[in-house]
Amino acid sequence: MNNSLNVTLTDELRAFIDRNCGDGTLFSTPTEFMRDVLREKKERLEAAEVRAGILEGYQDAIAGRTTKFSGDLKADMAQFRKRSS
């Protein structure tokens, strides 16, 4: 699958890309550089979601909204859903 996207850049952004790809850099083409930048951004967003979930879990624990793990996650989740309804 080959998807392409044309993007208009400011001169400053184009110069930044050019400085980070080519001879003597980690990336041989602007495409490689942009893919890496996008992957890094995606990873940061996913990590932020995980951190938010962890913080939510801590807040639940602080507020006493916890249940003892029985060893059967499916059963525990079913019990939780039943209580939440």
Biotite code that builds the C-alpha atoms (Angstrom):
import biotite.structure as struc

atoms = struc.array([
    struc.Atom([0.000, 0.000, 0.000], chain_id="A", res_id=1, res_name="MET", atom_name="CA", element="C"),
    struc.Atom([1.512, 3.276, -1.071], chain_id="A", res_id=2, res_name="ASN", atom_name="CA", element="C"),
    struc.Atom([-0.171, 6.352, 0.342], chain_id="A", res_id=3, res_name="ASN", atom_name="CA", element="C"),
    struc.Atom([1.262, 9.751, -0.345], chain_id="A", res_id=4, res_name="SER", atom_name="CA", element="C"),
    struc.Atom([0.531, 13.110, 1.204], chain_id="A", res_id=5, res_name="LEU", atom_name="CA", element="C"),
    struc.Atom([1.613, 16.439, -0.167], chain_id="A", res_id=6, res_name="ASN", atom_name="CA", element="C"),
    struc.Atom([2.379, 19.001, 2.510], chain_id="A", res_id=7, res_name="VAL", atom_name="CA", element="C"),
    struc.Atom([3.151, 22.670, 2.111], chain_id="A", res_id=8, res_name="THR", atom_name="CA", element="C"),
    struc.Atom([5.926, 23.762, 4.465], chain_id="A", res_id=9, res_name="LEU", atom_name="CA", element="C"),
    struc.Atom([7.303, 27.084, 5.538], chain_id="A", res_id=10, res_name="THR", atom_name="CA", element="C"),
    struc.Atom([10.865, 27.818, 4.478], chain_id="A", res_id=11, res_name="ASP", atom_name="CA", element="C"),
    struc.Atom([11.950, 27.342, 8.093], chain_id="A", res_id=12, res_name="GLU", atom_name="CA", element="C"),
    struc.Atom([10.403, 23.856, 8.331], chain_id="A", res_id=13, res_name="LEU", atom_name="CA", element="C"),
    struc.Atom([11.824, 22.809, 4.981], chain_id="A", res_id=14, res_name="ARG", atom_name="CA", element="C"),
    struc.Atom([15.291, 23.930, 6.072], chain_id="A", res_id=15, res_name="ALA", atom_name="CA", element="C"),
    struc.Atom([14.866, 21.948, 9.312], chain_id="A", res_id=16, res_name="PHE", atom_name="CA", element="C"),
    struc.Atom([14.013, 18.809, 7.342], chain_id="A", res_id=17, res_name="ILE", atom_name="CA", element="C"),
    struc.Atom([16.909, 19.368, 4.975], chain_id="A", res_id=18, res_name="ASP", atom_name="CA", element="C"),
    struc.Atom([19.343, 19.739, 7.903], chain_id="A", res_id=19, res_name="ARG", atom_name="CA", element="C"),
    struc.Atom([18.175, 16.405, 9.326], chain_id="A", res_id=20, res_name="ASN", atom_name="CA", element="C"),
    struc.Atom([18.439, 14.204, 6.263], chain_id="A", res_id=21, res_name="CYS", atom_name="CA", element="C"),
    struc.Atom([21.054, 13.446, 3.679], chain_id="A", res_id=22, res_name="GLY", atom_name="CA", element="C"),
    struc.Atom([24.782, 12.823, 3.986], chain_id="A", res_id=23, res_name="ASP", atom_name="CA", element="C"),
    struc.Atom([26.062, 12.757, 7.555], chain_id="A", res_id=24, res_name="GLY", atom_name="CA", element="C"),
    struc.Atom([22.623, 12.362, 9.148], chain_id="A", res_id=25, res_name="THR", atom_name="CA", element="C"),
    struc.Atom([20.527, 9.459, 10.394], chain_id="A", res_id=26, res_name="LEU", atom_name="CA", element="C"),
    struc.Atom([18.051, 9.729, 7.524], chain_id="A", res_id=27, res_name="PHE", atom_name="CA", element="C"),
    struc.Atom([18.874, 9.452, 3.852], chain_id="A", res_id=28, res_name="SER", atom_name="CA", element="C"),
    struc.Atom([15.639, 11.051, 2.624], chain_id="A", res_id=29, res_name="THR", atom_name="CA", element="C"),
    struc.Atom([13.106, 13.602, 3.862], chain_id="A", res_id=30, res_name="PRO", atom_name="CA", element="C"),
    struc.Atom([10.498, 10.827, 3.767], chain_id="A", res_id=31, res_name="THR", atom_name="CA", element="C"),
    struc.Atom([12.453, 8.706, 6.251], chain_id="A", res_id=32, res_name="GLU", atom_name="CA", element="C"),
    struc.Atom([12.872, 11.703, 8.522], chain_id="A", res_id=33, res_name="PHE", atom_name="CA", element="C"),
    struc.Atom([9.171, 12.628, 8.416], chain_id="A", res_id=34, res_name="MET", atom_name="CA", element="C"),
    struc.Atom([8.080, 9.038, 9.066], chain_id="A", res_id=35, res_name="ARG", atom_name="CA", element="C"),
    struc.Atom([10.321, 8.947, 12.130], chain_id="A", res_id=36, res_name="ASP", atom_name="CA", element="C"),
    struc.Atom([8.961, 12.272, 13.374], chain_id="A", res_id=37, res_name="VAL", atom_name="CA", element="C"),
    struc.Atom([5.388, 11.030, 12.934], chain_id="A", res_id=38, res_name="LEU", atom_name="CA", element="C"),
    struc.Atom([6.111, 7.720, 14.682], chain_id="A", res_id=39, res_name="ARG", atom_name="CA", element="C"),
    struc.Atom([7.711, 9.587, 17.585], chain_id="A", res_id=40, res_name="GLU", atom_name="CA", element="C"),
    struc.Atom([4.667, 11.867, 17.893], chain_id="A", res_id=41, res_name="LYS", atom_name="CA", element="C"),
    struc.Atom([2.334, 8.852, 17.788], chain_id="A", res_id=42, res_name="LYS", atom_name="CA", element="C"),
    struc.Atom([4.346, 7.139, 20.539], chain_id="A", res_id=43, res_name="GLU", atom_name="CA", element="C"),
    struc.Atom([4.231, 10.295, 22.702], chain_id="A", res_id=44, res_name="ARG", atom_name="CA", element="C"),
    struc.Atom([0.447, 10.520, 22.337], chain_id="A", res_id=45, res_name="LEU", atom_name="CA", element="C"),
    struc.Atom([0.016, 6.831, 23.181], chain_id="A", res_id=46, res_name="GLU", atom_name="CA", element="C"),
    struc.Atom([2.310, 7.193, 26.207], chain_id="A", res_id=47, res_name="ALA", atom_name="CA", element="C"),
    struc.Atom([0.252, 10.177, 27.397], chain_id="A", res_id=48, res_name="ALA", atom_name="CA", element="C"),
    struc.Atom([-2.892, 8.031, 27.213], chain_id="A", res_id=49, res_name="GLU", atom_name="CA", element="C"),
    struc.Atom([-1.210, 5.308, 29.267], chain_id="A", res_id=50, res_name="VAL", atom_name="CA", element="C"),
    struc.Atom([-0.039, 7.866, 31.858], chain_id="A", res_id=51, res_name="ARG", atom_name="CA", element="C"),
    struc.Atom([-3.564, 9.280, 32.085], chain_id="A", res_id=52, res_name="ALA", atom_name="CA", element="C"),
    struc.Atom([-4.939, 5.787, 32.691], chain_id="A", res_id=53, res_name="GLY", atom_name="CA", element="C"),
    struc.Atom([-2.379, 5.137, 35.401], chain_id="A", res_id=54, res_name="ILE", atom_name="CA", element="C"),
    struc.Atom([-3.200, 8.434, 37.097], chain_id="A", res_id=55, res_name="LEU", atom_name="CA", element="C"),
    struc.Atom([-6.895, 7.610, 36.894], chain_id="A", res_id=56, res_name="GLU", atom_name="CA", element="C"),
    struc.Atom([-6.136, 4.279, 38.552], chain_id="A", res_id=57, res_name="GLY", atom_name="CA", element="C"),
    struc.Atom([-4.208, 6.001, 41.328], chain_id="A", res_id=58, res_name="TYR", atom_name="CA", element="C"),
    struc.Atom([-7.106, 8.400, 41.881], chain_id="A", res_id=59, res_name="GLN", atom_name="CA", element="C"),
    struc.Atom([-9.496, 5.444, 42.093], chain_id="A", res_id=60, res_name="ASP", atom_name="CA", element="C"),
    struc.Atom([-7.225, 3.756, 44.626], chain_id="A", res_id=61, res_name="ALA", atom_name="CA", element="C"),
    struc.Atom([-6.958, 6.937, 46.710], chain_id="A", res_id=62, res_name="ILE", atom_name="CA", element="C"),
    struc.Atom([-10.760, 7.302, 46.649], chain_id="A", res_id=63, res_name="ALA", atom_name="CA", element="C"),
    struc.Atom([-11.221, 3.662, 47.667], chain_id="A", res_id=64, res_name="GLY", atom_name="CA", element="C"),
    struc.Atom([-12.723, 2.607, 44.346], chain_id="A", res_id=65, res_name="ARG", atom_name="CA", element="C"),
    struc.Atom([-10.899, -0.718, 44.222], chain_id="A", res_id=66, res_name="THR", atom_name="CA", element="C"),
    struc.Atom([-11.736, -4.372, 44.276], chain_id="A", res_id=67, res_name="THR", atom_name="CA", element="C"),
    struc.Atom([-9.646, -7.353, 45.259], chain_id="A", res_id=68, res_name="LYS", atom_name="CA", element="C"),
    struc.Atom([-8.325, -9.349, 42.305], chain_id="A", res_id=69, res_name="PHE", atom_name="CA", element="C"),
    struc.Atom([-9.751, -12.865, 42.384], chain_id="A", res_id=70, res_name="SER", atom_name="CA", element="C"),
    struc.Atom([-7.359, -14.313, 39.825], chain_id="A", res_id=71, res_name="GLY", atom_name="CA", element="C"),
    struc.Atom([-10.049, -14.306, 37.119], chain_id="A", res_id=72, res_name="ASP", atom_name="CA", element="C"),
    struc.Atom([-10.018, -10.971, 35.316], chain_id="A", res_id=73, res_name="LEU", atom_name="CA", element="C"),
    struc.Atom([-13.105, -11.739, 33.207], chain_id="A", res_id=74, res_name="LYS", atom_name="CA", element="C"),
    struc.Atom([-15.151, -12.607, 36.281], chain_id="A", res_id=75, res_name="ALA", atom_name="CA", element="C"),
    struc.Atom([-13.887, -9.521, 38.109], chain_id="A", res_id=76, res_name="ASP", atom_name="CA", element="C"),
    struc.Atom([-14.806, -7.287, 35.151], chain_id="A", res_id=77, res_name="MET", atom_name="CA", element="C"),
    struc.Atom([-18.276, -8.867, 34.929], chain_id="A", res_id=78, res_name="ALA", atom_name="CA", element="C"),
    struc.Atom([-18.775, -8.250, 38.655], chain_id="A", res_id=79, res_name="GLN", atom_name="CA", element="C"),
    struc.Atom([-17.588, -4.648, 38.254], chain_id="A", res_id=80, res_name="PHE", atom_name="CA", element="C"),
    struc.Atom([-19.958, -4.034, 35.331], chain_id="A", res_id=81, res_name="ARG", atom_name="CA", element="C"),
    struc.Atom([-22.830, -5.521, 37.323], chain_id="A", res_id=82, res_name="LYS", atom_name="CA", element="C"),
    struc.Atom([-22.109, -3.134, 40.227], chain_id="A", res_id=83, res_name="ARG", atom_name="CA", element="C"),
    struc.Atom([-21.738, -0.170, 37.884], chain_id="A", res_id=84, res_name="SER", atom_name="CA", element="C"),
    struc.Atom([-25.131, -0.720, 36.220], chain_id="A", res_id=85, res_name="SER", atom_name="CA", element="C"),
])
